[in-house]
């Protein structure tokens, strides 16, 4: 009798455990969104506020997804690839982040993409410009958002060869990013029958550009293309003005943001650059985002901020469509998805290479006399459609591994 009682009690415990265990296992966990960006390094002034862009996107989404509060984490990689690699590993493993956004610096982006592949968790690269993320180094869990080096170079390159002149001289930052841009700018020029009359490779952080400006003047180009950014772009442009070259040619830049112009006065006046978005855009939701940003920061956002807002929003919508935060179903919900938002109207996430594509804007920096509104530093002078601004997916070199 006692043995029977003991067996009955044990059976009850086991049955109760079997009933409760699946219930515990099936309890929903919150979606954990993370931003890994440069908050203290050379691009901090451009990308550091992508953290705030993600926060606004989460708040606008309602702060919840699949009935659970959204958790948010951010980390600073200081624009260092080794730090980015370690932070990504910690975010996926210790912090249990479901997705990482942003990551400026191409080497850093490639490191995080590798961690994404190893952990089978999603990475949405924004600040990393390398074409390899949607090309030779593409993987099932990594997406590229808003732009890449091909888009930056090809959009303005094709437009400039038709509208500014076909005789170009380039001054190129002598590292991987500059080399990649030079290749794509040269291909765009060649496609329009133009001629590259000279190029100078210049070390990152160079302050004296006078020898290179003099060589450019002697080549007598119609267009000077500065394939650098930040202080290098400022120094090169200032010296092109001092030597009188800017009065004779049009200048194209690889990267230029409203913060650059605000900090440098009229240095960049009448110069050209590609942008993925501009704050005067009339895309759906754009004005509302700009208003919120102005209230918080006293100025409009740049296109990296808008891209972060877009990427976080589209990820959360994909989680809703998949009805799970599990990576692979969310990947499938993103692949091939078409949408309209503040960044892209319309936009598409290509299944073949995970490149998000939309129109590219050709921006001309206004002269001081043309600026009638604070922070309205650019004029949109051209719009390049996605099929012209981005490589055909057949040509990117991406071989997507679709094994599950």
PyMOL commands that set and color helices and strands:
alter all, ss='L'
color gray80, all
select helices_A, chain A and resi 2-25+44-47+50-61+81-93+106-119+131-134+149-163+176-191+210-219+230-242+245-247+258-264+286-297+303-322+327-334+368-370+386-389+393-395
alter helices_A, ss='H'
color red, helices_A
select strands_A, chain A and resi 32-37+64-65+68-69+71-76+99-102+122-125+142-144+167-173+195-202+223-227+250-253+272-275+338-340+345-349+356-357+360-365+378-384
alter strands_A, ss='S'
color yellow, strands_A
deselect
rebuild
show_as cartoon
